[in-house]
């Protein structure tokens, strides 16, 4: 099971717990997990890392994704997928009622 994830944790703290779980679980290739970590480190954490997950909103996610789309549509897409998967874990742990990434814009 996942490490204890709470609503007061920051995006960065959730990312660390999620990546540790993925590595311990052994169901994904190391290269896949390393790519998730790279996407988080380069695209997501600089914008959202210090935000408590319970303060994230779809509008906040949309603003970050819009900013990323000006750099690269591929970067935006990867950030959306990885962040969404990570926050799905927060929902599964009961830390969030819903995933704010799920209502966000797609590639525009």
C-alpha positions as CSV (number, residue, x, y, z in Angstrom):
1,X,0.0,0.0,0.0
2,X,1.0,3.6,-0.4
3,X,2.7,5.6,2.3
4,X,0.3,7.6,4.4
5,X,-0.7,10.6,2.2
6,X,-2.6,13.4,3.9
7,X,-4.4,16.5,2.6
8,X,-1.8,18.8,4.3
9,X,1.1,17.3,2.4
10,X,2.7,19.3,-0.3
11,X,2.8,18.2,-3.9
12,X,6.5,17.5,-3.5
13,X,5.9,15.3,-0.4
14,X,3.3,13.3,-2.3
15,X,5.6,13.0,-5.2
16,X,8.4,11.5,-3.0
17,X,6.0,9.1,-1.4
18,X,4.4,8.1,-4.8
19,X,7.8,7.5,-6.5
20,X,9.0,5.5,-3.5
21,X,6.0,3.3,-3.7
22,X,6.4,2.8,-7.4
23,X,10.0,1.7,-6.9
24,X,9.2,-0.6,-4.0
25,X,6.2,-2.1,-5.9
26,X,8.3,-3.4,-8.8
27,X,5.5,-3.4,-11.3
28,X,7.0,-0.7,-13.5
29,X,10.4,-0.5,-15.2
30,X,13.0,1.7,-13.6
31,X,13.1,3.7,-16.8
32,X,9.4,4.5,-16.6
33,X,9.7,5.6,-12.9
34,X,12.8,7.7,-13.8
35,X,10.8,9.4,-16.5
36,X,7.9,10.2,-14.1
37,X,10.5,11.6,-11.7
38,X,12.1,13.7,-14.5
39,X,8.7,15.1,-15.5
40,X,7.8,16.0,-11.9
41,X,11.2,17.6,-11.2
42,X,11.3,19.6,-14.5
43,X,7.7,20.6,-15.1
44,X,5.5,20.0,-12.1
45,X,7.4,20.7,-8.9
46,X,8.8,24.1,-9.9
47,X,5.2,25.3,-10.2
48,X,3.3,23.2,-7.7
49,X,5.9,21.6,-5.3
50,X,5.2,23.8,-2.3
51,X,1.4,23.8,-2.6
52,X,-0.5,21.6,-0.1
53,X,-2.5,19.1,-2.2
54,X,-5.8,20.1,-0.5
55,X,-5.3,23.6,-1.9
56,X,-5.0,22.5,-5.5
57,X,-7.8,23.4,-7.8
58,X,-8.6,22.6,-11.4
59,X,-8.0,26.3,-12.2
60,X,-4.5,26.1,-10.7
61,X,-3.7,23.0,-12.7
62,X,-5.0,24.6,-15.9
63,X,-2.8,27.6,-15.4
64,X,0.3,25.4,-15.0
65,X,-0.7,23.3,-18.0
66,X,-1.3,26.4,-20.1
67,X,2.2,27.7,-19.2
68,X,3.8,24.3,-20.1
69,X,2.0,24.3,-23.4
70,X,3.9,27.4,-24.5
71,X,7.1,25.4,-24.0
72,X,6.0,22.1,-25.5
73,X,2.7,20.3,-26.0
74,X,4.5,17.1,-25.2
75,X,5.7,18.5,-21.9
76,X,2.2,19.6,-21.1
77,X,0.8,16.2,-21.9
78,X,3.3,14.3,-19.8
79,X,2.9,16.7,-16.8
80,X,-0.9,16.2,-16.9
81,X,-0.6,12.4,-17.1
82,X,2.0,12.1,-14.3
83,X,0.4,14.6,-12.0
84,X,-3.0,13.0,-12.5
85,X,-1.7,9.5,-11.7
86,X,0.1,10.8,-8.6
87,X,-3.0,12.6,-7.3
88,X,-5.2,9.6,-8.0
89,X,-3.2,8.0,-5.2
90,X,-4.1,10.9,-2.9
91,X,-7.8,10.2,-3.7
92,X,-7.3,6.5,-3.1
93,X,-5.8,7.3,0.3
94,X,-8.7,9.6,1.2
95,X,-6.5,12.7,1.2
96,X,-8.5,14.3,-1.6
97,X,-12.2,13.9,-2.5
98,X,-11.4,14.3,-6.2
99,X,-8.5,14.7,-8.5
100,X,-8.2,18.3,-9.7
101,X,-6.2,17.1,-12.8
102,X,-9.2,15.1,-14.0
103,X,-11.2,18.2,-14.8
104,X,-8.3,20.1,-16.3
105,X,-7.8,21.0,-19.9
106,X,-6.2,18.6,-22.3
107,X,-3.7,19.4,-24.9
108,X,-4.8,22.7,-26.5
